[in-house]
Amino acid sequence: MALQRLVRGFLILLPLLAIQTQAASRGSFSNPAASSRPFFRYWLPDASVDPDLIAEDVVNAGKVGAGGVEFVPFYNYGGEMGGYPEGADWSKYGFGTPAFQAIFRRALEAHRDNDMVMDFAIGPNQGQGVPAKPHDKGLQWDLVPFAEPVPSKRTTIDLPGWGEGELIAAITGLVTDKTNKTSMPPHLQLTIREGSLQAVTAKVNKQGKLPVAAEELPTSRERWVFAFYQRRTLAKNVVFPARSTNTIFDNGSFTVDHFSARGAQTVIDFWEKHILLDGVDELLSQVGNYGWEDSLEIQSNISWTPQLPKRFKAQHGYDVFAYLPLIMWANNNINIQKESPGTIRAILDSETQGSGYIGDYRATLQKCYQEYIGALSQWTNRRLGRQMSAQVSYNMPMDAAASVPFVDVPECESLQWRDGIDGYRQFSGAAALAGQRVVSNEMGGEFLNAFRHTIPGLLASINRAFAGGVNRVVIHGQTYAHNYYNTTWPGYTAWQYVVSEPYSEKFPSWERGLNEALEYVARTQHVLQSGRAVIDVALYNKVSASDPNFNSFRDSSDLLDAGYSYRYLTPHNFDLSQAKVENGQLGPDSASFKALVITSEHNEMALDGAKRLVQFAQSGLPIVFEGKPKYYAAGNGSSHDLAHVMGLLFTSPHVHRCGIGKSTAALARIGITPRVATKLNSTVHTTWRSDDQKGINYLFLFADKHSSSGYIEVKSGVFAYTFDAWSGLIRPLLHYSTSKDRGVLRIPINLGAGQTIMFGFSKKQLKGISTPKFSITELPSTVLGSEYSGREGLVLHVPYQPSSQPPQSVTLSTGRSQVVKASSGGVRPPFDLKAWTLRAEHWEAPRDITDANVLAVKRNTTHNLHGPLSGWTKDPKLANASGIGYYETSFEWTGDRKRHGAYLNLPRVLHAIQVIVNGQKTLPVDCYNHVVDIGPFLHPGENMVTLVVPTTMWNYLRSLGSEILSSGAPPLVVYGTHGPPRVLPAPEPSENGLVGPVFVTPYERVVVNPV
């Protein structure tokens, strides 16, 4: 087929695509281009809404720092979350209709007119299908199993399930044991004698009769017959009660076959016929970013496509039919259908219980899925000049990492990963080896957290994803917060208040904190998308089906604590063209892994993978086996060959053995050192990017749950810089020492819990940045900060020191040592700001609550406070309020403008804080290092301080209860396509405002002479 050739061509083009994307304009660190910025997933209710309001939402997303939106025609989650609203007409306003095309065009134009770019779902809801005719061959298929014992003394039986679809196989087997399992989910387990399974399909007549041999069996044994029928599921990803069936749009949207190029062709044909018309294709080529498909939420009895038996035999050398009884269990959607994996589980009475046949089936299913996603990617590349992003393969019984390289931009998600850093590494390792520059993430979706998800909470999830190899986030999400059917203020709310977060201008933090957080994310992504990911260690990870939650494989932090970065690879990744070994490194042009570690706890060796390991070892790659290796069963009897290959592998001088938990020591023993050595008091995650073209390396550090102090050692570059993602400023690194013999930089680190820091190491001095020719090698811990400029040189921020404190000195790399102490009487001790006036701006519903286009009705109340401050829930007048708090106070300042300054120390940031001093806004507040230099804004006399503190909207919305509706349902009441509505519990109120003391720490600016 032509499409199969396209898929093969796609694999050849992958390195070229990575180069083309790398060369694209990405803006600057201080102002990244749209494509480098975070996106919002934008939920379109349906195509009946106002196109101008869609455009307005796009513009507003850009104003707060998004590079664009991921345009998702939501249709209330296909009708599953909110049902079919009264008054809606999804036949007229469905995906691909003329009305939809007009909306789609308007969204693209809004991106074009505002220098933004747009991601676009390839179908409605999760993008997993399109409107089609029910007999379309590209729709989803199912393999439906039936099984029953053969009655004794019968010579002919009716094949079970006859008429349920096209018969694919009839199988008989001898059952030696039968057990009713009561563990969840309850099922019948059949143990079948190995070698007794026989395909008898050819014996079934046209009436579904099967002749059988009468036989006498012991009472403990039974002959069973199994029948398998293929049929289209006719499952839909948009369901509604259509008034007619005159057009394909009356049928909703059918899920397509995700295991063949034919399924992709159904999607492609629909786009060509219904969407890419009247210049829309040209608009997409201009401002389209990525085509996109969500995680696989398709359901079936057994995952199937009609061509699977043919693909199976070509891949494994034997027919699959006789072994179909073994795949009846847990080979549908292993996430969504985890409670309904089947009713019968068949195993063999062998050592492996037949797992090799299951593994072979899953390996072929994986190839079939790659044909589907590869065809879509190829079409997106060639027809639109765009790239394809997808949440690759997970939820289905496949090894997800094997398919990551088959899409331009693989995507994972924070909800299903539960923010697990190790899980992200399981997904991103394949992308790093393949040289895929971008790994995306659907970010911030949390159950029962709508309108109450805080910015620090969002950033914690984002930073954990960054630490695991993700470098792009699509925030979940932005909603069309305007009028819709049976919807009140605050507007249409996707997910019925169940899942966070329906961002819009109706969030008080929209331009009062969220914008600054998104700038932080954009700048961090700009760095993490630069060059290529470079990683110390690859961990071998072979599974037949990836855990859909990607739970942690490695509980120990030993590698991280020694400074080693690591990601996981499946042996399927060894077939990539980038998987070569040069100078002892795997993937020298991409990830440059220094070693491969294979642990026995979670891994099994497969024959093809073992053969590649022999080649890697022969080429000089260090390989460490931790514990005794396990073997991955295969159905084609290759275990003897595998044992032989493993024997060859262990004779290599580059293969090393160690005990369980000893791989870190083994790496050190054979001379494999981390690129970043860490000597810290708690675990810090390191991420290294090498931009070979610009001659600069980047280092991202993240202290997850605990503060961390100590130092790191890096051997890279001549000039070192800090990249402040909150301010957009690049500054020379001032405090470090260099070992003259090794050229290693020793950099002190002091990070708060949840805080990040980024460094750049360049071969040449960065333009426009004053960089000293010396460094601070020893710095008193009392010094609050430092700065350098060509005019003043090195300046330290020295706080008040009691006279009893002995003098302390700063030492420079020039050898100069200088006592640093504030002048006598020049700096006062730190002092609290206790007397505050709070002007609470309440954001409330309009009098006519059905007018959802109103932003909010705002009113003010004034509250006199005396610190330390307590939250709004402690004040009965504010407990149910949401909006913005303006905290105002003043203090007297006697310092000299040029010689003195101060830091404002803020309490823990609950949501966001902006600082205004004497009418001037300071640099943004880092949520995890809430100390702000206010020195440049102070003047002698009275100084006014205003802290702008937005709240979440939840407390006020919670107080309204069932007064508010979305699609006719109150919050947390979920109407689906079948069954009664579900009522979910309301989350507790969230704490708002400022909680804790605020104090000022004055300092003196002390100039240090380098010689």
BALUMLUM-587532 format. One record per residue (C-alpha): x, y, z. Coordinates in steps of 0.05 Angstrom, whole numbers, plus 5000, padded with zeros to 4 digits. Layout:
BALUMLUM-587532
X;Y;Z
...
END
This chain:
BALUMLUM-587532
5000;5000;5000
5021;5072;4987
5008;5090;5060
5054;5034;5084
5110;5064;5041
5095;5132;5072
5103;5103;5141
5171;5074;5124
5191;5140;5094
5169;5175;5157
5221;5137;5198
5275;5160;5150
5252;5232;5155
5253;5235;5231
5325;5262;5238
5311;5313;5183
5248;5337;5218
5286;5347;5282
5338;5389;5246
5285;5431;5212
5249;5444;5277
5314;5461;5312
5331;5513;5259
5263;5548;5267
5263;5616;5300
5252;5607;5374
5257;5679;5397
5302;5699;5456
5307;5677;5528
5275;5740;5553
5219;5736;5501
5211;5666;5472
5174;5657;5406
5103;5631;5406
5124;5560;5389
5169;5556;5451
5115;5581;5499
5064;5541;5539
4996;5531;5506
4925;5525;5533
4882;5467;5513
4820;5506;5491
4752;5473;5498
4703;5493;5444
4632;5475;5467
4607;5467;5395
4607;5507;5331
4545;5547;5349
4584;5596;5393
4606;5667;5374
4668;5665;5329
4689;5735;5353
4689;5712;5425
4733;5653;5404
4781;5703;5373
4779;5746;5436
4796;5685;5479
4856;5671;5434
4881;5742;5441
4873;5739;5517
4912;5674;5520
4969;5710;5484
4966;5769;5532
4981;5724;5591
5041;5690;5558
5013;5631;5519
5041;5618;5450
4973;5594;5426
4917;5546;5441
4907;5473;5427
4839;5477;5394
4795;5420;5418
4722;5414;5394
4699;5387;5461
4624;5372;5455
4620;5359;5530
4672;5305;5526
4634;5273;5469
4570;5275;5510
4600;5238;5569
4610;5299;5613
4549;5343;5613
4508;5305;5562
4473;5336;5503
4449;5406;5524
4377;5423;5512
4374;5468;5450
4439;5444;5420
4443;5417;5349
4507;5378;5340
4486;5355;5271
4487;5427;5247
4545;5449;5291
4586;5386;5293
4659;5375;5276
4672;5387;5202
4606;5422;5187
4606;5489;5150
4593;5523;5218
4653;5488;5247
4697;5506;5189
4679;5580;5200
4697;5575;5274
4762;5539;5258
4781;5591;5206
4767;5648;5256
4811;5615;5308
4868;5608;5258
4861;5680;5236
4864;5704;5309
4929;5667;5317
4957;5695;5253
4937;5766;5270
4971;5762;5339
5036;5726;5321
5013;5662;5353
5009;5590;5329
4954;5538;5339
4952;5464;5355
4891;5429;5328
4857;5364;5348
4849;5317;5288
4778;5300;5311
4726;5320;5362
4732;5305;5436
4798;5268;5443
4811;5269;5369
4803;5194;5361
4753;5193;5305
4713;5233;5255
4642;5233;5227
4637;5175;5178
4589;5124;5149
4578;5063;5193
4606;5015;5141
4672;5053;5132
4728;5002;5134
4772;5050;5173
4728;5048;5236
4750;5013;5300
4748;4937;5301
4738;4889;5358
4754;4815;5368
4697;4785;5408
4712;4719;5444
4665;4663;5464
4682;4599;5501
4647;4538;5529
4662;4466;5546
4648;4413;5494
4594;4365;5519
4619;4294;5525
4596;4243;5475
4575;4297;5425
4600;4293;5354
4573;4360;5330
4565;4425;5369
4539;4495;5355
4598;4542;5354
4588;4592;5412
4573;4663;5390
4555;4644;5319
4528;4705;5283
4564;4757;5327
4611;4777;5271
4659;4749;5220
4689;4684;5246
4764;4692;5251
4782;4628;5289
4752;4568;5323
4800;4535;5372
4797;4474;5416
4840;4459;5477
4845;4411;5535
4829;4446;5602
4865;4413;5660
4842;4460;5715
4784;4508;5725
4783;4561;5780
4733;4615;5796
4774;4674;5818
4738;4720;5867
4791;4773;5868
4771;4837;5831
4751;4832;5778
4720;4763;5786
4733;4715;5729
4741;4643;5709
4813;4619;5701
4825;4560;5654
4891;4522;5654
4903;4491;5585
4952;4435;5570
5010;4461;5530
5007;4437;5458
4933;4420;5460
4908;4485;5428
4886;4471;5356
4854;4515;5303
4792;4481;5276
4764;4540;5237
4763;4503;5171
4716;4450;5200
4660;4500;5217
4604;4496;5166
4561;4553;5140
4510;4541;5194
4561;4548;5250
4565;4474;5265
4631;4444;5287
4644;4368;5285
4681;4343;5346
4709;4276;5365
4673;4240;5421
4723;4226;5476
4725;4201;5547
4765;4248;5593
4781;4244;5667
4732;4283;5710
4785;4336;5723
4793;4352;5649
4749;4383;5596
4754;4397;5522
4736;4470;5509
4719;4506;5446
4736;4580;5435
4708;4623;5379
4731;4692;5358
4692;4741;5314
4715;4807;5286
4667;4865;5278
4666;4940;5278
4652;4968;5347
4614;5028;5319
4639;5063;5382
4633;5138;5380
4675;5194;5409
4615;5241;5402
4546;5213;5420
4480;5250;5417
4407;5233;5399
4404;5253;5326
4338;5274;5296
4355;5241;5230
4409;5201;5195
4412;5239;5129
4485;5258;5134
4547;5232;5168
4542;5289;5218
4477;5260;5245
4516;5200;5270
4562;5238;5316
4634;5217;5307
4659;5145;5301
4724;5121;5332
4773;5098;5278
4818;5037;5274
4881;5056;5312
4919;4994;5288
4923;5006;5214
4939;5059;5163
4867;5050;5139
4842;5081;5203
4887;5141;5191
4861;5146;5120
4790;5154;5144
4813;5215;5184
4853;5242;5126
4796;5234;5076
4749;5271;5123
4796;5330;5131
4808;5335;5057
4733;5334;5041
4705;5376;5098
4757;5420;5131
4816;5436;5085
4773;5480;5040
4772;5552;5018
4842;5568;5042
4839;5534;5110
4897;5489;5089
4939;5551;5073
4922;5582;5140
4943;5518;5175
5009;5518;5138
5020;5590;5163
5000;5586;5236
4986;5513;5250
5034;5484;5300
5018;5411;5316
4962;5365;5296
4943;5328;5360
4909;5266;5388
4895;5251;5461
4910;5188;5501
4877;5126;5474
4809;5119;5507
4782;5068;5458
4748;5006;5487
4737;4936;5461
4738;4863;5481
4805;4850;5449
4847;4902;5412
4844;4884;5339
4850;4901;5266
4834;4854;5208
4906;4855;5183
4935;4833;5249
4941;4758;5234
4980;4773;5170
5025;4823;5206
5035;4773;5263
5059;4716;5219
5106;4762;5181
5136;4786;5246
5140;4722;5286
5139;4665;5235
5078;4628;5261
5003;4637;5260
4968;4672;5318
4901;4636;5312
4914;4577;5358
4937;4623;5413
4879;4671;5413
4850;4640;5477
4911;4666;5513
4898;4738;5494
4825;4741;5517
4846;4772;5583
4871;4844;5593
4884;4861;5521
4832;4916;5514
4842;4984;5546
4884;4966;5607
4869;5033;5640
4796;5050;5627
4776;4976;5626
4821;4953;5683
4758;4930;5720
4732;4892;5659
4792;4858;5627
4749;4799;5606
4709;4743;5639
4756;4684;5624
4831;4681;5632
4866;4623;5597
4937;4603;5615
4981;4545;5594
5007;4493;5644
5078;4513;5627
5131;4552;5665
5114;4617;5628
5039;4603;5626
5040;4623;5553
5063;4695;5565
5108;4691;5504
5048;4686;5458
5016;4746;5492
5080;4785;5485
5084;4768;5411
5012;4790;5400
5026;4856;5435
5089;4867;5395
5049;4860;5331
4993;4905;5357
5048;4956;5370
5072;4951;5298
5001;4961;5274
4992;5023;5318
5057;5051;5291
5029;5043;5222
4969;5085;5243
5006;5141;5278
5061;5141;5226
5011;5151;5170
4978;5210;5207
5046;5241;5220
5068;5233;5148
5004;5266;5123
5011;5324;5172
5083;5334;5151
5073;5330;5076
5003;5357;5065
5004;5414;5116
5078;5425;5129
5062;5416;5203
5081;5365;5255
5041;5314;5293
5035;5307;5368
5001;5249;5404
4996;5217;5472
5029;5156;5445
5000;5086;5455
4991;5086;5530
4928;5057;5560
4933;5001;5509
4971;4935;5517
5035;4959;5484
5105;4982;5503
5093;5058;5498
5167;5077;5492
5172;5036;5429
5123;5082;5393
5149;5149;5420
5195;5160;5359
5137;5148;5310
5107;5217;5323
5141;5284;5316
5123;5309;5386
5105;5254;5436
5061;5276;5493
5048;5251;5564
5004;5280;5619
5009;5302;5691
4942;5271;5712
4957;5200;5693
5031;5204;5711
5012;5234;5779
5071;5281;5772
5119;5222;5776
5188;5243;5753
5212;5171;5744
5151;5157;5702
5166;5216;5657
5236;5188;5648
5206;5122;5624
5171;5161;5569
5223;5213;5550
5284;5169;5543
5264;5144;5474
5253;5215;5450
5322;5235;5475
5355;5178;5437
5314;5192;5374
5336;5265;5376
5265;5291;5384
5273;5362;5409
5206;5370;5442
5168;5325;5491
5100;5353;5508
5055;5346;5568
4981;5356;5581
4990;5394;5645
4949;5411;5706
4887;5368;5702
4866;5347;5772
4801;5316;5795
4758;5358;5843
4804;5418;5838
4768;5463;5788
4771;5537;5804
4818;5522;5863
4883;5497;5831
4937;5544;5855
4994;5572;5814
5047;5541;5861
5012;5475;5853
5012;5481;5777
5085;5501;5776
5103;5443;5822
5073;5395;5770
5108;5432;5713
5176;5430;5746
5170;5356;5761
5154;5344;5687
5214;5387;5667
5258;5345;5713
5233;5282;5679
5250;5303;5608
5188;5342;5588
5201;5411;5557
5133;5435;5533
5067;5440;5570
4996;5447;5545
4957;5473;5604
4891;5438;5618
4859;5484;5599
4822;5546;5576
4747;5547;5567
4698;5587;5527
4673;5624;5589
4613;5657;5555
4540;5644;5541
4520;5574;5521
4456;5532;5526
4427;5531;5596
4491;5561;5624
4497;5616;5676
4555;5659;5698
4615;5647;5701
4602;5615;5633
4611;5549;5598
4654;5505;5643
4684;5444;5610
4685;5382;5654
4626;5408;5697
4672;5434;5752
4701;5365;5761
4771;5373;5731
4818;5432;5735
4823;5483;5706
4775;5525;5663
4822;5584;5658
4795;5650;5630
4794;5724;5645
4745;5707;5701
4803;5682;5743
4829;5739;5787
4900;5713;5777
4894;5716;5700
4935;5781;5695
4955;5783;5769
5003;5724;5774
4985;5672;5722
5017;5715;5668
5083;5718;5706
5081;5643;5719
5071;5630;5645
5131;5675;5628
5172;5632;5676
5148;5570;5640
5162;5600;5571
5233;5618;5588
5247;5551;5620
5220;5516;5559
5263;5560;5515
5324;5534;5550
5301;5461;5555
5284;5460;5481
5353;5486;5462
5402;5438;5430
5394;5365;5451
5383;5328;5516
5448;5297;5541
5441;5243;5593
5490;5202;5634
5457;5134;5640
5405;5094;5602
5364;5044;5642
5339;4984;5604
5264;4975;5609
5227;4920;5571
5153;4910;5583
5100;4881;5537
5049;4932;5563
5068;4997;5596
5037;5013;5663
4984;5066;5644
5004;5106;5707
5078;5098;5694
5092;5085;5767
5164;5092;5791
5211;5035;5774
5269;5062;5814
5253;5077;5887
5325;5090;5905
5355;5159;5893
5426;5132;5891
5439;5153;5819
5410;5222;5830
5447;5234;5895
5513;5219;5859
5494;5268;5804
5477;5218;5749
5420;5236;5703
5382;5178;5673
5325;5159;5627
5295;5092;5606
5300;5057;5539
5262;4997;5512
5302;4950;5468
5256;4970;5411
5292;5037;5413
5356;5002;5395
5332;4997;5323
5333;5073;5315
5384;5101;5267
5411;5143;5325
5424;5081;5367
5497;5074;5349
5558;5073;5394
5618;5119;5384
5672;5136;5434
5637;5094;5486
5571;5132;5482
5503;5108;5458
5471;5160;5412
5531;5205;5403
5491;5254;5361
5432;5256;5408
5429;5235;5481
5503;5213;5487
5489;5161;5541
5553;5142;5576
5529;5074;5600
5471;5026;5599
5446;4996;5665
5402;4934;5666
5369;4917;5732
5336;4851;5747
5278;4879;5786
5234;4904;5729
5266;4879;5666
5269;4819;5621
5318;4805;5565
5290;4793;5496
5328;4761;5439
5330;4819;5390
5349;4867;5446
5404;4821;5470
5434;4817;5400
5437;4893;5398
5470;4894;5466
5525;4848;5440
5537;4898;5383
5537;4957;5432
5588;4922;5477
5632;4904;5418
5631;4978;5399
5654;4998;5469
5590;5017;5507
5596;5003;5582
5539;4958;5603
5524;4943;5677
5480;4885;5698
5451;4895;5767
5431;4827;5795
5414;4765;5755
5379;4780;5688
5310;4754;5674
5288;4729;5606
5229;4754;5565
5188;4696;5539
5173;4691;5465
5123;4646;5430
5170;4624;5375
5216;4582;5420
5276;4629;5418
5297;4618;5490
5356;4574;5471
5382;4626;5423
5374;4679;5476
5416;4639;5526
5471;4633;5474
5470;4708;5459
5472;4725;5533
5532;4680;5541
5568;4719;5486
5549;4784;5518
5579;4767;5586
5646;4752;5554
5654;4825;5533
5704;4867;5573
5653;4924;5570
5600;4884;5607
5602;4888;5683
5563;4853;5738
5543;4879;5806
5494;4864;5862
5425;4893;5869
5428;4966;5888
5502;4971;5871
5500;5000;5801
5521;5070;5824
5584;5042;5855
5596;4999;5794
5592;5060;5748
5642;5097;5790
5688;5037;5792
5692;5033;5716
5704;5108;5710
5635;5131;5688
5626;5199;5721
5565;5244;5719
5568;5308;5678
5543;5344;5740
5572;5318;5806
5526;5336;5864
5549;5345;5936
5483;5365;5967
5444;5350;6030
5382;5326;5993
5363;5301;5924
5365;5349;5866
5345;5331;5794
5393;5353;5739
5377;5364;5666
5432;5379;5615
5422;5408;5545
5478;5418;5494
5470;5469;5439
5528;5449;5395
5514;5503;5343
5517;5560;5393
5572;5529;5435
5532;5532;5500
5510;5480;5550
5451;5490;5597
5438;5461;5665
5370;5459;5699
5368;5441;5773
5305;5425;5812
5298;5413;5887
5232;5375;5890
5204;5366;5960
5261;5388;6004
5308;5447;6006
5379;5431;5984
5446;5462;5997
5518;5445;5982
5554;5449;5916
5557;5419;5847
5617;5408;5801
5613;5418;5726
5667;5412;5673
5640;5455;5617
5651;5523;5584
5695;5582;5600
5640;5632;5616
5584;5615;5666
5517;5650;5671
5452;5645;5709
5387;5646;5669
5331;5675;5713
5266;5649;5683
5223;5693;5729
5255;5759;5707
5283;5740;5639
5351;5766;5660
5417;5732;5642
5472;5749;5692
5544;5726;5699
5554;5673;5751
5595;5706;5805
5604;5655;5861
5644;5594;5840
5715;5566;5841
5754;5532;5787
5804;5475;5794
5863;5494;5750
5884;5422;5738
5816;5395;5715
5779;5457;5693
5721;5438;5738
5674;5492;5764
5651;5484;5836
5585;5522;5844
5551;5532;5912
5477;5514;5912
5422;5536;5960
5352;5519;5935
5286;5520;5972
5237;5463;5966
5206;5466;5898
5255;5517;5871
5293;5513;5805
5355;5547;5778
5386;5548;5708
5458;5558;5687
5491;5568;5619
5563;5549;5604
5590;5582;5541
5654;5576;5502
5652;5651;5489
5625;5711;5526
5552;5725;5514
5539;5791;5478
5511;5849;5518
5526;5819;5586
5582;5849;5629
5623;5790;5652
5680;5795;5702
5747;5760;5690
5746;5735;5762
5698;5699;5809
5681;5698;5882
5713;5636;5911
5692;5647;5984
5631;5686;6006
5604;5697;6076
5537;5664;6086
5509;5729;6114
5515;5765;6046
5445;5770;6017
5462;5780;5943
5511;5804;5892
5512;5841;5826
5563;5860;5773
5565;5916;5722
5619;5946;5678
5609;6013;5713
5611;5993;5787
5644;5926;5784
5627;5875;5838
5576;5896;5890
5554;5855;5950
5489;5865;5990
5512;5865;6062
5459;5865;6118
5462;5892;6188
5514;5857;6231
5518;5865;6307
5583;5892;6333
5596;5827;6369
5600;5789;6304
5671;5779;6280
5690;5809;6212
5680;5765;6152
5717;5767;6085
5703;5754;6013
5757;5720;5971
5764;5727;5896
5797;5682;5845
5849;5737;5836
5873;5721;5906
5846;5785;5936
5810;5781;6003
5768;5838;6030
5729;5846;6094
5656;5859;6080
5616;5895;6132
5564;5949;6130
5588;6017;6153
5574;6036;6225
5502;6058;6234
5488;6052;6160
5441;5992;6160
5385;5978;6209
5365;5908;6231
5308;5871;6196
5239;5896;6217
5167;5871;6210
5111;5905;6172
5053;5895;6219
4999;5948;6205
4962;5934;6140
4901;5958;6104
4868;5905;6061
4823;5928;6005
4787;5865;5984
4760;5869;5913
4703;5818;5911
4689;5784;5843
4616;5763;5842
4561;5741;5795
4519;5793;5759
4448;5807;5783
4424;5770;5721
4464;5707;5732
4443;5680;5664
4488;5732;5630
4552;5692;5626
4587;5744;5583
4598;5789;5644
4669;5786;5671
4648;5797;5743
4612;5847;5786
4665;5878;5830
4657;5912;5897
4707;5931;5952
4710;5922;6026
4764;5950;6072
4796;5912;6130
4848;5937;6180
4897;5883;6197
4955;5875;6245
5008;5823;6228
5025;5768;6226
4971;5761;6174
4918;5707;6171
4879;5680;6112
4811;5700;6086
4776;5638;6112
4790;5662;6183
4749;5725;6171
4673;5713;6167
4667;5772;6119
4717;5741;6071
4708;5666;6081
4664;5658;6020
4696;5714;5980
4739;5710;5918
4775;5765;5880
4838;5806;5892
4868;5830;5957
4907;5895;5957
4948;5896;6020
4977;5965;6035
5026;5990;6086
5084;6039;6092
5150;6047;6128
5202;6101;6138
5268;6095;6102
5331;6135;6117
5380;6099;6072
5419;6131;6015
5391;6112;5946
5459;6093;5917
5488;6058;5977
5429;6023;6010
5372;5977;5993
5328;5924;6023
5296;5857;6011
5222;5844;6023
5212;5776;6055
5142;5749;6040
5104;5692;6071
5091;5628;6033
5056;5642;5967
4987;5610;5969
4969;5630;5898
5006;5691;5872
5036;5757;5898
5055;5819;5860
5096;5873;5895
5088;5947;5882
5134;5997;5918
5120;6071;5911
5077;6058;5851
5129;6016;5814
5122;5941;5803
5182;5899;5824
5208;5838;5788
5161;5778;5793
5159;5737;5857
5186;5666;5852
5133;5622;5884
5187;5581;5918
5236;5636;5937
5190;5692;5959
5243;5745;5972
5243;5809;5930
5297;5862;5922
5260;5928;5931
5323;5970;5937
5317;6004;5868
5248;6030;5887
5261;6060;5955
5270;6134;5972
5283;6172;6037
5220;6183;6077
5155;6145;6075
5152;6086;6026
5087;6055;6005
5083;5979;5995
5024;5946;5960
5019;5870;5955
4970;5848;5902
4944;5779;5921
4892;5744;5876
4850;5688;5904
4822;5626;5871
4748;5632;5851
4726;5569;5886
4704;5596;5954
4654;5645;5922
4629;5595;5870
4621;5542;5924
4575;5589;5962
4529;5595;5902
4516;5521;5897
4463;5500;5847
4449;5572;5826
4503;5564;5774
4495;5518;5714
4536;5494;5655
4500;5458;5599
4439;5453;5645
4476;5419;5703
4499;5448;5769
4572;5440;5790
4596;5369;5802
4532;5338;5774
4553;5296;5714
4504;5276;5660
4531;5224;5612
4502;5188;5552
4473;5132;5594
4454;5120;5666
4432;5168;5720
4471;5231;5735
4529;5226;5783
4536;5276;5840
4607;5286;5865
4627;5315;5932
4645;5389;5935
4718;5403;5953
4733;5442;6016
4744;5518;6013
4815;5539;5994
4857;5585;6036
4867;5654;6005
4905;5718;6019
4970;5727;6058
4985;5681;6116
5045;5697;6159
5094;5754;6174
5122;5803;6123
5189;5836;6140
5242;5880;6110
5317;5864;6110
5359;5925;6095
5428;5920;6064
5487;5963;6044
5517;5959;5974
5591;5944;5986
5638;5949;5927
5693;5896;5923
5757;5913;5887
5784;5855;5845
5858;5873;5856
END
